[in-house]
Amino acid sequence: MSYLFFTRSRTQRKSSFSKQRKEVDENLLTPANETFGIMWPTIYTGTTALAVHQALPDQLDNPRYQKAVPWLVSSYALNNVFTYFFAKDDLLSRRAAALTTIALLPNALMLHEALEIGKTNVPQPERTFQKSISLYAGWLTAASVISGGNLLLQSGIKIPESLKGQLTCGALSLTATLGIGVARKLNDPYYLIPFIAALAGIAAKQKNERKEVALCAATLAVTVAGVFAKQLQESKPLERIEE
């Protein structure tokens, strides 16, 4: 979802998507490219497996899957909308892609709620597939912050160079704090993994460009990782169901 998958030549892509690349470089909240390359395939593999599992005959009466179907379908529909706009480089399409990303977040949280993640101790393999939805919701939270930064750039707002580092660090701190609070509310430590990945990716991307941003992101990544480990140990007991 984060990279171009059409049959254009590398030269055409380089020319056609210069504005999109410029935004990515200017938005200091954007992680290194490799972060997207790791997170999205992992998420899509898990969500596809969940979609296949919920369609099996012995799962047709699964109440969680029944509640999740409309949110899963609408999620894939919105991802297709995002893909359509992301494949274009004009301003209107870039704005639409950013807004679609933000619209995906409440959808993912409703999917998380429908599957009773953090509430019910479900049997395998459903328990494993649930984790992909945790990653999905967490990653979309981080991606919504990135998209918010893109929208600000698209609006023409100029931030003084001397303030970019401080404002970026402030935004990252607020994002990490938000992630920790939501993960506790959801009783879902796996929701935090994408925050760790995104912060580590920002640190890697900025290590030779803006050392203050890299240090801030790295510190927050370690902090969130510590919270993840602690929450994993302290997660509230889940209501058991028969396997």
Stockholm file with secondary structure:
# STOCKHOLM 1.0

chainA/1-243         MSYLFFTRSRTQRKSSFSKQRKEVDENLLTPANETFGIMWPTIYTGTTALAVHQALPDQLDNPRYQKAVPWLVSSYALNNVFTYFFAKDDLLSRRAAALTTIALLPNALMLHEALEIGKTNVPQPERTFQKSISLYAGWLTAASVISGGNLLLQSGIKIPESLKGQLTCGALSLTATLGIGVARKLNDPYYLIPFIAALAGIAAKQKNERKEVALCAATLAVTVAGVFAKQLQESKPLERIEE
#=GR chainA/1-243 SS CCSCCSSCCHHHHHHHTHHHHHHHHHCTTCCCHHHHHHHHHHHHHHHHHHHHHHTSGGGTTCHHHHHHHHHHHHHHHHHHHHHHHHTCCSHHHHHHHHHHHHHHHHHHHHHHHHTTTTTEECCTTHHHHHHHHHHHHHHHHHHHHHHHHHHHHHTTCCCCHHHHHHHHHHHHHHHHHHHHHHHHHHTCGGGGHHHHHHHHHHHHHHTTTCHHHHHHHHHHHHHHHHHHHHHHHHCCCCEECCC
#=GC SS_cons         CCSCCSSCCHHHHHHHTHHHHHHHHHCTTCCCHHHHHHHHHHHHHHHHHHHHHHTSGGGTTCHHHHHHHHHHHHHHHHHHHHHHHHTCCSHHHHHHHHHHHHHHHHHHHHHHHHTTTTTEECCTTHHHHHHHHHHHHHHHHHHHHHHHHHHHHHTTCCCCHHHHHHHHHHHHHHHHHHHHHHHHHHTCGGGGHHHHHHHHHHHHHHTTTCHHHHHHHHHHHHHHHHHHHHHHHHCCCCEECCC
//
